[in-house]
Amino acid sequence: MNCNTPTDVTFSFSGFAQRGGRTDHHADGWGIAFFEGKGLRHFVDHQPASTSPVAELIRRYPIRSRHVVAHIRKATEGAVAASQQTVEFGAIGGLTQAAVLSAAIST
């Protein structure tokens, strides 16, 4: 989600998280990253987003951000583990960037 002003994403995330095991079969983990000003917050969990205590924290956290990246995972390859929830970060042109990668990670 990208917005021109900081926007409350609690409602959108609450519906999105239900797809992680309750209303869809993508129950093998999830992740979210969002900016608060120039700071970046990043949360991942291997549990289904619909029942995850970490997702419950996010549903209750008053996120107001211009940029949010979230994903839910269905494990077609690789283990069900927090290390498989892949929101990646980097700097391009001095600006922090976040992106979701859909790939198995070998550790």
N, C-alpha and C positions, 0 to 999 in steps of 0.2 A: 504494500500500500504506500503510495506517495501522495502527499497533500501539500497545498501551498501554505497552509497554516497548521500548527500543532493540533491534532485531532484525537479525540478519545476513541481508542480501539477496543475497549472492553467488550462492547456488544458484538462486534465482528469476531473477536477472538473466541468468545463464548460459543457462538454458532460453529465456528471453524473447528474448535476442539471436539465437538460432538462427532464430527466425521472420523475422528481418531478412535474408533472402536465401538461407538454406540450406533451411529446412523450409516456407517460405512465400515469396510473391513481393513482400513489402513491403521492397524492397532499396534504397530511395532516401533513406536517411538515418535518423537516430535521435537521441534525446536523453534525458537523465536529469537530474533535480534531486533533491537530498536534503538534509536538515538534519543537521548534526552539532552537537548542542547548540543554540545560538541562531544558529550560522553556517550558511550555505547554500552548497552546491557545485552547479555546473551544468556539464554537458558536452554538446556536440552534435557531430555529424559528418555529412557528406554521403555517406560510404561506407556500404555495407551493414553492419549491426550484427554480422552473423555473421563478417565478415572485417576489421572496423575495428581498427586498432591502439589507438585510443582506447577502444573497447569492451573490448579485451584488458586495458588498464590497469584499467578498472572491474571486470572479472572477477577481477582479482588484488588489488584494493583491499578491505580489510576494512571494508565499509560496515556500520555499526550505526546504524540510524536508526529513529525512530518514524514518519517521513513521507517517502515516496519517490514521485516521479512519473516515469514513463518512457513513451516512445512510439517506434514505428517508423513509417516513412513509405513509402507508395507514391505516387509523383508522378502525380497525375491532372491537375494544373494547376500551372504554374510550373516553374521550373528545378530541377534536382537541385543544390542548393547548401546550404552550412551555414546561410545566412540563412533557409532555408525550414524549418529544424528549430525548432519554436516551443514552447518551454516559457516561459511568461510569469510575471513576478513583480510583486508589488505589496504594499502594506501596507493592511490593513483593521483598524481599531480598534487600531492600534499593533502588530499582528502581521504578520509577513511571510507572504505566501501565494504558492503556485506552482500553475499550471494549464497543461494542454496545450491549445493552440489548433490546430485543423485548418483552415488557410486558406492560400491563396497570399498572399505578401507582395510588394508591388511596392517596388522600391528605386530 
